[in-house]
């Protein structure tokens, strides 16, 4: 990618700029008292400032680019389908979900399907998005299957079927780059050989690597999170590095030639465990010429690896991330001026009345779903989930066709699911769940003609009353601490708590997920209709 005119300033000019202009830098004491205590995330009421994180949910392994006045970002999705979520913004602060790159995870391999479910913590890892030759290009890696790519004229899709660029295990965090002459390159790390990072030439169509051409850029120290840029004629390789006993920080090396040697290297940010190590993301320049780093926080908490926007200051030809310290290295910035003031507030989508021809873009199935076992057309205005046996009895994590979306870490969160239970059959279980490494749920179990309310933590089940209602509302509510309380209602108005509080958690490199599920231990029988799903959370749009 070619970008223009960074601010090449000296340390003295930087100090003058901070004193006289007031570039976004945290005020004295501008730090969180504890991780996750962010009651006022995102754009602020004045329309000119924002607070990090800008996305308080699991948007991991980010990359970002600007095309005209639009910003696009991608995030890793592991075993979820559709895969590789695409985000859109007009100001780098307010983000909406635009779509996904991979509609069918079996293009990657059979372990990603509902009948295997064997890629927890694996599947689609970090990737990169670029624009070249009138198309958008996304490259990403899976640790077991290799590197893949796809293209689209419109980032909202449709995206071309996946093509495998490198069929080998042990690779991650790749990024494409096209030089001024049109020659394409791909940088990626082989973690199974001591984190060696290699530069490859791409064939003209971008679908394969040129045989016999590769250059070792660096190795060791857990180096990954690769990005390549060309800025004012200089080639920059951005990556993260693990410092034993200290943490992970953002690094960069540069050269006057694409193949190196990359003899100059600079640390761009400190390893900051108290800020959960912001480190993997993309550099992006606004139309006004300012620079930012859109990044995830690499140490996962129950919300996952959330996203922040950090201002970038060019110092002696290096893009220092966050507040520039006396040592010339950056640190986390929790608040700053908006890249573009007074833009409309938007937030990630959550609600669905299931009235459209397709599911909302916020939804991702846990693994590739069994297509014949769900429908939006069987009864218009309803999502019908047909039940079939899980891979392990009464294990929600191994139940196919669980429909999920991200849980947000905000001050108030109230999720309500309404279900029509008339189609349930003997042996069927259906309900609303949270899960990561462990899981919990509130739901109904059908035994003969009786429907019994129950809650569970993993496979420890607590039975409740027998219900005679046909329609049931299930709810989960939590706050910044992530302590969820389930409740139920037979009229949609009065809710009764049920089950012990459940602490949302992190597992398999993922934050907590909300899920709609059904399965039948006894066989393929029964269905449940989801009538509506609402998720009310505290955001810049609701304050």
C-alpha positions as CSV (number, residue, x, y, z in Angstrom):
1,X,0.0,0.0,0.0
2,X,1.3,3.5,-0.9
3,X,0.5,6.2,1.6
4,X,1.5,9.9,1.5
5,X,3.2,12.6,3.5
6,X,3.7,11.5,7.1
7,X,4.7,14.3,9.6
8,X,8.5,13.9,9.8
9,X,9.2,15.9,12.9
10,X,12.0,16.0,15.4
11,X,11.7,15.5,19.1
12,X,12.0,19.3,19.6
13,X,9.3,20.0,17.1
14,X,7.2,17.3,18.7
15,X,7.5,19.0,22.1
16,X,6.5,22.3,20.6
17,X,3.5,20.7,18.9
18,X,2.3,19.1,22.2
19,X,2.6,22.4,24.1
20,X,1.1,24.8,21.6
21,X,-1.4,22.6,19.6
22,X,-2.5,20.0,22.2
23,X,-2.3,16.9,20.1
24,X,-4.4,14.1,21.7
25,X,-2.4,12.9,24.8
26,X,-3.8,11.6,28.0
27,X,-4.1,14.1,30.8
28,X,-2.2,13.6,34.0
29,X,-3.7,10.5,35.8
30,X,-5.6,9.5,32.6
31,X,-5.6,5.8,33.2
32,X,-8.1,3.2,34.2
33,X,-8.4,2.3,37.9
34,X,-8.9,-1.3,36.8
35,X,-9.2,-3.1,33.5
36,X,-12.7,-3.1,32.2
37,X,-13.9,-0.1,34.2
38,X,-14.9,2.0,31.2
39,X,-18.4,3.4,31.7
40,X,-18.0,6.0,28.9
41,X,-16.3,4.1,26.0
42,X,-16.4,5.3,22.4
43,X,-17.4,8.7,21.1
44,X,-18.2,11.3,23.8
45,X,-21.2,13.6,24.0
46,X,-19.2,16.6,22.8
47,X,-18.7,14.9,19.4
48,X,-15.0,15.8,19.4
49,X,-13.4,13.3,21.7
50,X,-13.4,9.6,22.3
51,X,-12.5,7.1,25.1
52,X,-10.9,3.8,24.5
53,X,-11.9,1.1,23.9
54,X,-13.9,2.1,20.9
55,X,-15.2,-1.5,20.6
56,X,-15.5,-3.1,24.0
57,X,-15.9,-6.7,22.7
58,X,-14.0,-9.5,21.0
59,X,-12.5,-7.9,17.8
60,X,-9.2,-9.7,17.8
61,X,-6.2,-9.5,15.4
62,X,-7.3,-6.3,13.7
63,X,-6.1,-4.8,10.5
64,X,-7.4,-1.5,9.0
65,X,-7.2,0.6,5.8
66,X,-8.8,3.7,4.4
67,X,-10.3,4.0,0.9
68,X,-11.5,7.5,0.2
69,X,-13.6,8.6,3.2
70,X,-14.3,5.1,4.4
71,X,-12.4,2.9,6.8
72,X,-12.5,-0.9,6.7
73,X,-11.2,-3.3,9.3
74,X,-11.1,-7.1,9.6
75,X,-10.9,-9.3,12.7
76,X,-10.1,-13.0,13.2
77,X,-13.1,-15.3,13.9
78,X,-11.5,-18.7,14.8
79,X,-14.2,-21.4,14.4
80,X,-17.1,-19.1,13.8
81,X,-19.1,-19.0,10.6
82,X,-19.3,-16.9,8.5
83,X,-15.6,-16.1,9.0
84,X,-13.4,-13.0,9.0
85,X,-15.7,-10.2,10.1
86,X,-15.5,-6.9,8.2
87,X,-16.1,-3.6,10.0
88,X,-16.9,-0.2,8.5
89,X,-16.4,3.3,9.9
90,X,-16.3,6.9,8.7
91,X,-14.1,8.2,11.5
92,X,-12.2,5.3,13.1
93,X,-14.2,5.7,16.3
94,X,-17.8,4.6,15.4
95,X,-17.9,1.1,13.8
96,X,-20.6,-1.1,12.3
97,X,-20.4,-4.7,11.1
98,X,-20.4,-4.8,7.3
99,X,-20.2,-8.5,6.6
100,X,-17.9,-11.5,6.4
101,X,-15.4,-12.9,3.9
102,X,-15.9,-16.7,4.4
103,X,-19.5,-17.9,4.2
104,X,-18.5,-21.6,4.3
105,X,-15.8,-22.8,6.7
106,X,-15.6,-26.2,5.1
107,X,-13.5,-24.4,2.3
108,X,-10.8,-24.4,5.0
109,X,-11.2,-28.0,6.1
110,X,-13.7,-30.6,7.5
111,X,-12.7,-30.0,11.1
112,X,-14.6,-26.7,10.9
113,X,-17.9,-28.4,10.2
114,X,-20.8,-29.1,12.6
115,X,-20.1,-32.8,12.6
116,X,-16.4,-32.4,13.7
117,X,-16.2,-29.2,15.8
118,X,-12.5,-29.8,16.3
119,X,-10.9,-26.3,16.0
120,X,-11.6,-24.5,19.3
121,X,-8.7,-22.0,19.7
122,X,-7.7,-22.5,16.1
123,X,-9.4,-21.9,12.7
124,X,-9.2,-18.4,11.3
125,X,-6.4,-16.4,12.9
126,X,-5.0,-12.9,12.0
127,X,-5.1,-11.6,8.5
128,X,-4.9,-8.3,6.5
129,X,-7.0,-6.4,4.1
130,X,-5.7,-4.3,1.2
131,X,-7.0,-2.6,-1.9
132,X,-5.2,-3.3,-5.2
133,X,-6.2,-3.2,-8.9
134,X,-9.8,-2.2,-8.2
135,X,-10.4,-5.0,-5.7
136,X,-10.3,-5.7,-2.0
137,X,-7.9,-8.5,-1.0
138,X,-8.0,-10.4,2.3
139,X,-5.3,-12.9,3.3
140,X,-5.3,-14.9,6.5
141,X,-3.9,-17.9,8.1
142,X,-5.1,-21.0,10.0
143,X,-2.5,-22.7,12.1
144,X,-3.3,-26.2,10.8
145,X,-4.2,-25.6,7.1
146,X,-2.1,-22.7,5.9
147,X,-2.6,-19.3,4.2
148,X,-5.8,-18.4,2.3
149,X,-7.0,-15.5,0.3
150,X,-10.2,-14.0,-1.3
151,X,-11.1,-10.9,-3.3
152,X,-14.2,-8.7,-3.7
153,X,-15.1,-5.6,-5.7
154,X,-17.2,-4.5,-2.7
155,X,-16.0,-5.2,0.9
156,X,-19.6,-5.9,1.8
157,X,-19.3,-8.9,-0.6
158,X,-19.8,-11.1,-2.3
159,X,-16.3,-12.5,-1.8
160,X,-14.7,-15.0,-4.1
161,X,-14.4,-18.6,-2.9
162,X,-11.4,-19.1,-0.7
163,X,-8.1,-20.1,-2.4
164,X,-5.2,-21.7,-0.5
165,X,-2.0,-19.8,-1.1
166,X,0.3,-21.9,1.2
167,X,-0.9,-25.4,2.1
168,X,1.2,-25.9,5.2
169,X,0.7,-26.0,9.0
170,X,2.5,-23.8,11.5
171,X,2.1,-20.4,9.8
172,X,0.3,-17.3,11.0
173,X,-0.2,-13.5,10.7
174,X,0.3,-12.9,7.0
175,X,-0.1,-9.6,5.1
176,X,0.0,-8.8,1.4
177,X,1.8,-5.8,-0.2
178,X,1.9,-4.5,-3.8
179,X,4.8,-2.3,-4.8
180,X,4.7,0.6,-7.3
181,X,5.5,-1.7,-10.2
182,X,2.6,-4.0,-9.4
183,X,4.7,-6.8,-8.0
184,X,2.9,-8.4,-5.0
185,X,4.5,-9.8,-1.9
186,X,3.4,-11.7,1.2
187,X,4.9,-11.5,4.6
188,X,4.2,-14.2,7.2
189,X,5.6,-16.0,10.3
190,X,6.3,-19.7,10.7
191,X,5.8,-20.1,14.5
192,X,6.7,-23.8,14.4
193,X,10.3,-22.9,13.4
194,X,11.0,-20.4,16.1
195,X,8.9,-17.6,14.8
196,X,10.8,-17.0,11.6
197,X,9.2,-14.2,9.5
198,X,9.6,-14.6,5.7
199,X,8.9,-12.4,2.7
200,X,7.5,-14.1,-0.4
201,X,6.8,-12.9,-3.9
202,X,3.2,-13.4,-5.1
203,X,2.3,-14.6,-8.5
204,X,0.6,-12.0,-10.8
205,X,-2.9,-13.1,-9.8
206,X,-2.0,-13.1,-6.0
207,X,-3.1,-16.8,-5.7
208,X,0.2,-18.5,-5.2
209,X,3.8,-17.9,-4.1
210,X,6.7,-17.6,-6.6
211,X,8.7,-20.7,-6.3
212,X,12.3,-20.3,-5.0
213,X,11.9,-16.7,-3.9
214,X,11.8,-15.9,-0.2
215,X,13.7,-13.6,2.3
216,X,14.1,-14.0,6.0
217,X,13.1,-10.7,7.6
218,X,13.6,-11.6,11.3
219,X,13.1,-14.4,13.8
220,X,12.5,-15.2,17.5
221,X,10.9,-13.5,20.5
222,X,7.4,-14.6,19.5
223,X,7.5,-12.2,16.6
224,X,4.2,-12.0,14.6
225,X,1.4,-9.5,13.8
226,X,3.1,-8.6,10.5
227,X,2.1,-5.6,8.3
228,X,4.0,-4.1,5.3
229,X,3.9,-0.5,4.3
230,X,5.7,1.8,1.8
231,X,5.8,5.4,3.1
232,X,7.6,8.1,1.2
233,X,9.8,5.5,-0.6
234,X,10.8,3.6,2.5
235,X,9.6,0.0,3.3
236,X,8.3,-0.6,6.8
237,X,7.7,-4.0,8.4
238,X,5.5,-3.7,11.4
239,X,5.3,-6.6,13.9
240,X,4.9,-7.4,17.6
241,X,7.5,-9.0,19.8
242,X,7.3,-10.7,23.1
243,X,9.8,-9.5,25.8
244,X,10.1,-12.3,28.4
245,X,9.0,-11.1,31.8
246,X,7.8,-7.8,30.4
247,X,5.2,-8.4,27.8
248,X,4.4,-7.8,24.1
249,X,5.1,-4.5,22.3
250,X,4.9,-3.1,18.8
251,X,8.1,-3.1,16.8
252,X,9.1,-1.9,13.3
253,X,12.0,-2.3,11.0
254,X,12.7,-0.4,7.7
255,X,14.7,-0.5,4.6
256,X,15.1,1.3,1.3
257,X,14.5,-2.0,-0.6
258,X,11.6,-4.4,-0.2
259,X,13.9,-7.4,0.2
260,X,16.1,-5.6,2.7
261,X,18.4,-5.7,4.5
262,X,16.2,-4.3,7.3
263,X,19.1,-3.0,9.4
264,X,17.1,-0.3,11.2
265,X,14.8,-1.3,13.9
266,X,12.7,0.7,16.5
267,X,10.3,-0.1,19.3
268,X,7.1,1.9,18.8
269,X,5.3,1.1,22.0
270,X,6.1,-0.2,25.5
271,X,4.8,-3.6,26.6
272,X,1.9,-2.6,28.9
273,X,0.4,-5.4,30.8
274,X,-1.7,-3.0,32.8
275,X,-3.4,-2.0,29.5
276,X,-3.6,-5.6,28.4
277,X,-0.8,-5.2,25.8
278,X,-2.2,-3.3,22.8
279,X,-0.1,-4.6,20.0
280,X,-1.8,-6.2,16.9
281,X,-3.4,-3.9,14.4
282,X,-3.1,-1.6,11.4
283,X,-1.6,1.8,10.8
284,X,-3.9,4.1,8.9
285,X,-3.7,7.7,7.7
286,X,-6.7,10.0,7.5
287,X,-7.5,12.1,4.5
288,X,-6.3,15.1,6.6
289,X,-2.9,13.5,7.0
290,X,-3.1,12.3,10.6
291,X,-2.0,8.8,11.6
292,X,-3.6,6.2,13.9
293,X,-3.1,2.7,15.0
294,X,-6.3,0.6,15.3
295,X,-5.4,-2.3,17.6
296,X,-6.6,-5.0,19.8
297,X,-5.6,-5.5,23.4
298,X,-3.7,-8.8,23.2
299,X,-4.3,-10.1,26.8
300,X,-7.7,-11.5,26.7
301,X,-10.3,-10.9,29.4
302,X,-13.9,-12.1,29.6
303,X,-15.0,-9.7,26.8
304,X,-12.2,-11.1,24.6
305,X,-9.6,-8.9,23.0
306,X,-11.3,-5.5,22.6
307,X,-10.3,-2.7,20.2
308,X,-8.8,0.7,20.8
309,X,-7.7,3.6,18.6
310,X,-4.3,5.1,19.4
311,X,-2.9,8.4,17.8
312,X,0.4,8.1,16.1
313,X,3.2,10.7,16.0
314,X,6.0,10.5,13.5
315,X,9.4,11.0,15.2
316,X,12.5,11.0,13.0
317,X,10.8,8.8,10.5
318,X,9.2,6.3,12.9
319,X,5.4,6.1,13.8
320,X,5.4,6.2,17.6
321,X,2.1,4.7,18.9
322,X,0.2,6.5,21.7
323,X,1.8,9.1,24.0
324,X,5.4,9.6,23.2
325,X,7.5,9.3,26.3
326,X,10.9,10.8,27.2
327,X,12.5,7.7,25.9
328,X,10.8,8.1,22.5
329,X,8.6,5.1,23.0
330,X,4.8,5.2,23.1
331,X,2.3,4.3,25.8
332,X,-1.4,3.7,25.9
333,X,-3.8,6.7,25.4
334,X,-7.2,6.3,26.9
335,X,-8.8,9.4,25.4
336,X,-8.1,11.6,22.5
337,X,-9.6,13.9,19.9
338,X,-11.8,12.3,17.2
339,X,-10.0,11.9,13.8
340,X,-13.2,13.6,12.4
341,X,-15.5,15.5,14.7
342,X,-19.3,15.3,14.9
343,X,-19.7,12.2,12.8
344,X,-22.9,10.2,13.3
345,X,-22.8,7.8,16.2
346,X,-23.1,4.2,15.2
347,X,-22.5,1.0,17.2
348,X,-22.3,-2.7,16.4
349,X,-25.6,-4.3,15.5
350,X,-27.2,-6.7,17.9
351,X,-31.0,-7.0,17.6
352,X,-32.8,-9.3,15.2
353,X,-36.6,-9.9,14.7
354,X,-35.8,-12.6,12.1
355,X,-38.0,-10.9,9.5
356,X,-35.4,-10.5,6.7
357,X,-34.3,-12.9,4.0
358,X,-31.0,-13.5,5.9
359,X,-29.6,-13.3,9.4
360,X,-28.2,-10.0,10.7
361,X,-24.5,-9.6,10.0
362,X,-23.9,-9.7,13.8
363,X,-24.6,-13.4,13.9
364,X,-21.9,-16.1,13.6
365,X,-22.6,-19.8,14.0
366,X,-20.4,-21.9,16.2
367,X,-18.7,-23.9,13.4
368,X,-20.2,-24.3,10.0
369,X,-23.9,-25.0,10.5
370,X,-26.0,-27.9,9.2
371,X,-27.8,-26.0,6.5
372,X,-31.0,-28.2,6.4
373,X,-31.5,-27.8,10.1
374,X,-32.3,-24.0,10.3
375,X,-34.6,-21.8,8.3
376,X,-35.9,-18.2,8.1
377,X,-38.6,-19.2,5.6
378,X,-40.4,-22.1,7.2
379,X,-42.5,-19.5,9.0
380,X,-41.7,-15.9,7.9
381,X,-40.7,-13.8,10.9
382,X,-39.2,-16.7,12.8
383,X,-35.8,-18.4,13.0
384,X,-36.6,-22.1,13.1
385,X,-33.8,-24.3,14.7
386,X,-34.3,-28.1,14.2
387,X,-32.8,-30.3,16.9
388,X,-30.3,-33.1,16.4
389,X,-27.9,-34.9,18.7
390,X,-24.8,-33.1,20.0
391,X,-21.4,-34.7,19.5
392,X,-21.5,-35.3,23.3
393,X,-24.6,-35.7,25.3
394,X,-25.8,-32.5,27.0
395,X,-22.7,-30.5,25.9
396,X,-23.6,-27.1,24.4
397,X,-20.1,-26.6,23.1
398,X,-20.5,-29.7,21.0
399,X,-24.0,-29.0,19.8
400,X,-24.3,-28.0,16.2
401,X,-26.1,-25.0,14.9
402,X,-25.6,-22.8,17.9
403,X,-26.1,-19.2,16.7
404,X,-23.9,-16.6,18.5
405,X,-22.8,-13.1,18.7
406,X,-20.3,-11.2,20.9
407,X,-20.9,-10.1,24.5
408,X,-20.0,-6.5,25.1
409,X,-18.3,-5.2,28.3
410,X,-20.5,-2.1,29.0
411,X,-22.1,-0.7,32.1
412,X,-25.5,-2.3,31.4
413,X,-26.3,-5.3,29.2
414,X,-29.7,-6.9,28.9
415,X,-30.3,-9.7,26.4
416,X,-33.8,-11.1,25.8
417,X,-34.8,-14.0,23.6
418,X,-38.4,-15.0,23.0
419,X,-39.1,-18.6,21.9
420,X,-42.1,-20.5,20.6
421,X,-41.9,-23.9,22.2
422,X,-44.8,-25.7,20.5
423,X,-42.5,-27.8,18.3
424,X,-40.3,-29.3,21.0
425,X,-40.0,-33.1,21.1
426,X,-39.0,-35.6,23.7
427,X,-35.3,-35.3,24.6
428,X,-34.9,-31.8,23.2
429,X,-33.2,-28.9,25.0
430,X,-33.4,-25.3,23.9
431,X,-32.4,-21.9,25.3
432,X,-30.1,-19.0,25.7
433,X,-26.4,-19.6,26.6
434,X,-23.1,-17.9,27.4
435,X,-19.9,-19.8,26.6
436,X,-16.2,-19.6,26.0
437,X,-14.1,-22.4,27.5
438,X,-17.0,-23.2,29.9
439,X,-20.7,-22.6,29.3
440,X,-23.9,-21.8,31.1
441,X,-27.5,-21.6,29.9
442,X,-31.1,-21.1,30.8
443,X,-33.5,-23.2,28.8
444,X,-36.3,-25.8,28.6
445,X,-36.0,-29.6,28.5
446,X,-38.8,-31.7,27.0
447,X,-39.5,-35.0,28.6
448,X,-42.5,-36.7,27.1
449,X,-45.1,-33.9,27.1
450,X,-43.6,-31.9,29.9
451,X,-41.4,-28.8,29.5
452,X,-39.1,-28.2,32.5
453,X,-37.2,-24.9,33.0
454,X,-33.5,-25.5,33.8
455,X,-30.2,-23.8,34.1
456,X,-26.7,-25.3,33.8
457,X,-23.1,-24.6,34.2
458,X,-21.3,-27.0,31.9
459,X,-23.1,-30.3,32.5
460,X,-24.2,-29.6,36.0
461,X,-27.9,-29.0,35.6
462,X,-30.4,-27.3,38.0
463,X,-34.0,-28.2,37.4
464,X,-36.8,-25.6,37.8
465,X,-40.6,-25.7,37.5
466,X,-42.6,-27.4,34.8
467,X,-44.1,-24.8,32.4
468,X,-47.3,-25.0,30.4
469,X,-46.8,-21.8,28.3
470,X,-46.2,-22.0,24.6
471,X,-44.1,-18.8,24.5
472,X,-41.2,-18.1,26.8
473,X,-38.9,-15.1,27.3
474,X,-35.3,-15.8,28.5
475,X,-33.0,-13.1,29.7
476,X,-29.4,-12.6,30.7
477,X,-28.2,-9.3,32.3
478,X,-24.7,-8.2,33.4
479,X,-22.5,-5.2,33.9
480,X,-18.9,-4.2,33.6
481,X,-17.8,-7.0,36.0
482,X,-19.4,-9.6,33.6
483,X,-21.4,-11.3,36.3
484,X,-24.5,-12.6,34.5
485,X,-27.9,-13.3,36.0
486,X,-30.5,-15.4,34.1
487,X,-34.2,-14.8,34.4
488,X,-37.4,-15.9,32.6
489,X,-40.9,-14.6,31.9
490,X,-44.1,-16.1,30.7
491,X,-45.6,-12.8,29.6
492,X,-42.6,-10.8,28.4
493,X,-43.0,-8.2,31.1
494,X,-42.4,-9.7,34.6
495,X,-39.1,-11.6,34.9
496,X,-38.1,-14.0,37.6
497,X,-34.4,-14.7,38.3
498,X,-33.4,-18.3,37.9
499,X,-30.1,-20.1,38.5
500,X,-26.9,-18.9,40.2
501,X,-25.0,-15.9,38.8
502,X,-22.4,-16.9,36.2
503,X,-19.1,-15.2,35.7
504,X,-18.4,-14.6,32.0
505,X,-15.0,-15.8,31.1
506,X,-12.2,-16.1,28.5
507,X,-11.1,-19.3,26.8
508,X,-9.6,-20.8,23.7
509,X,-8.4,-17.2,22.7
510,X,-12.0,-16.0,22.7
511,X,-14.1,-13.9,24.9
512,X,-17.7,-14.7,26.1
513,X,-20.3,-15.5,23.4
514,X,-24.1,-15.3,23.6
515,X,-25.8,-18.2,21.9
516,X,-29.2,-19.5,20.8
517,X,-29.2,-23.3,20.8
518,X,-31.2,-26.5,20.6
519,X,-30.3,-30.1,20.5
520,X,-31.9,-33.5,21.1
521,X,-30.1,-36.2,23.0
522,X,-32.5,-38.8,21.7
523,X,-32.3,-38.2,17.9
524,X,-33.3,-35.8,15.1
525,X,-36.7,-34.6,16.4
526,X,-38.3,-31.3,17.4
527,X,-37.7,-27.7,16.7
528,X,-37.9,-24.3,18.4
529,X,-38.8,-21.0,16.9
530,X,-36.9,-17.8,17.9
531,X,-39.3,-14.9,17.6
532,X,-37.1,-12.0,18.5
533,X,-33.7,-11.3,20.0
534,X,-32.9,-7.9,21.6
535,X,-29.7,-6.8,23.2
536,X,-29.8,-3.4,25.0
537,X,-26.4,-2.2,26.1
538,X,-24.9,1.1,27.3
539,X,-23.2,2.9,24.4
540,X,-22.6,6.4,22.9
541,X,-25.9,6.0,21.1
542,X,-28.0,5.4,24.3
543,X,-26.4,7.8,26.8
